[in-house]
Amino acid sequence: MATSLAKYFGEALISLKYRNMKYYCLAAAVSLIGSLMQETMIAWVAYDITHSAAVLGNIMSWFMLPMIAANIPAGFATSAIFSGSQAALQAEVDDRMCGGFYCHVL
């Protein structure tokens, strides 16, 4: 299993041999860290001001709302697009995760 994971991650990191892709991944990581810091600080300040878990939960819910609103239609669109090739897609995922071996118990 370790060799199949190494092979999978080796294939996943091939794009990092390009300089522009390295810059893009670094910028995306920095942006993500900044966004998470901003969410944490807004929640922290709101809780510090109000001392209310309800306000904190409400603020964090508003941060999650765009992700939830985008994921539901995206899931329906993905299933509509890939419904015919779902078996082939699942076989490809199983092959990559198991290293080409039959890994199901039954």
Backbone torsions as a table, in degrees:
resi	resn	phi	psi	omega
1	MET	NA	-36.7	-179.0
2	ALA	-63.4	-37.6	-180.0
3	THR	-69.7	-35.2	178.9
4	SER	-69.2	-36.2	176.4
5	LEU	-67.6	-40.6	177.7
6	ALA	-62.5	-40.5	178.7
7	LYS	-64.8	-43.0	-178.8
8	TYR	-63.6	-48.7	-178.8
9	PHE	-70.4	-29.5	174.9
10	GLY	-63.2	-41.3	176.9
11	GLU	-68.9	-34.8	-178.4
12	ALA	-69.7	-27.0	-176.5
13	LEU	-95.7	4.8	-179.9
14	ILE	-59.7	-36.4	-177.1
15	SER	-65.3	-18.5	-178.8
16	LEU	-76.1	0.6	175.1
17	LYS	-77.1	-12.0	177.2
18	TYR	-92.1	133.0	-175.9
19	ARG	-60.3	-44.9	-178.4
20	ASN	-65.1	-33.3	177.6
21	MET	-69.0	-37.2	175.3
22	LYS	-61.0	-44.5	179.1
23	TYR	-62.7	-42.4	-179.4
24	TYR	-62.9	-45.9	-179.3
25	CYS	-65.2	-39.9	177.8
26	LEU	-63.9	-44.5	179.2
27	ALA	-64.7	-38.7	178.4
28	ALA	-65.9	-39.1	178.5
29	ALA	-65.8	-43.8	178.6
30	VAL	-63.5	-41.9	178.8
31	SER	-63.5	-42.1	178.5
32	LEU	-63.4	-43.8	178.6
33	ILE	-61.9	-42.0	177.8
34	GLY	-63.1	-41.7	178.6
35	SER	-64.7	-41.9	178.6
36	LEU	-65.9	-37.6	176.4
37	MET	-63.9	-39.9	-180.0
38	GLN	-65.7	-45.3	178.3
39	GLU	-60.6	-42.8	-179.5
40	THR	-64.0	-44.2	-178.0
41	MET	-68.4	-38.0	177.9
42	ILE	-63.8	-44.2	178.8
43	ALA	-64.6	-40.6	-178.8
44	TRP	-63.6	-46.4	-180.0
45	VAL	-65.0	-41.8	179.6
46	ALA	-63.0	-41.7	178.9
47	TYR	-69.7	-37.6	179.5
48	ASP	-64.4	-36.3	-179.7
49	ILE	-75.8	-43.8	-171.7
50	THR	-98.4	-25.8	-173.3
51	HIS	53.9	37.7	-178.1
52	SER	-123.9	122.7	177.0
53	ALA	-69.0	-28.6	179.0
54	ALA	-65.6	-41.3	178.1
55	VAL	-66.1	-42.2	178.3
56	LEU	-61.2	-45.3	177.8
57	GLY	-63.1	-38.4	179.0
58	ASN	-64.9	-43.8	179.6
59	ILE	-64.0	-44.9	-179.6
60	MET	-67.2	-31.7	175.8
61	SER	-63.9	-40.0	179.2
62	TRP	-67.2	-31.7	175.0
63	PHE	-66.8	-34.0	-177.6
64	MET	-83.5	-20.3	-174.5
65	LEU	-55.3	-45.7	179.4
66	PRO	-62.8	-36.1	179.2
67	MET	-67.5	-42.7	179.2
68	ILE	-66.1	-44.1	-178.7
69	ALA	-64.6	-32.1	-179.8
70	ALA	-83.5	-32.0	-175.4
71	ASN	-73.1	-33.3	-178.6
72	ILE	-64.9	-53.5	177.6
73	PRO	-65.4	-32.6	179.2
74	ALA	-65.8	-36.6	176.8
75	GLY	-64.8	-42.7	177.5
76	PHE	-64.8	-42.2	-180.0
77	ALA	-65.0	-40.8	179.8
78	THR	-64.7	-42.8	179.8
79	SER	-68.1	-31.8	177.4
80	ALA	-70.5	-36.5	-178.8
81	ILE	-74.0	-43.9	-172.0
82	PHE	-102.3	14.9	-176.8
83	SER	-64.7	-34.0	179.9
84	GLY	-74.4	-29.0	-176.1
85	SER	-108.3	22.3	-176.5
86	GLN	-66.4	-39.1	180.0
87	ALA	-65.4	-41.2	178.2
88	ALA	-66.6	-38.4	178.6
89	LEU	-65.4	-42.3	178.5
90	GLN	-64.9	-38.0	177.9
91	ALA	-64.1	-38.9	178.3
92	GLU	-66.0	-41.7	178.4
93	VAL	-64.4	-45.2	178.7
94	ASP	-60.9	-41.4	-179.4
95	ASP	-63.5	-42.4	-179.1
96	ARG	-69.6	-39.3	-177.2
97	MET	-76.0	-28.9	-176.2
98	CYS	-102.6	1.7	179.5
99	GLY	69.3	24.4	178.3
100	GLY	88.5	0.4	-179.5
101	PHE	-99.8	155.2	176.9
102	TYR	-75.5	110.5	-171.8
103	CYS	-113.4	6.4	177.3
104	HIS	-81.1	144.9	-177.7
105	VAL	-71.1	-45.7	-178.5
106	LEU	-100.8	NA	NA
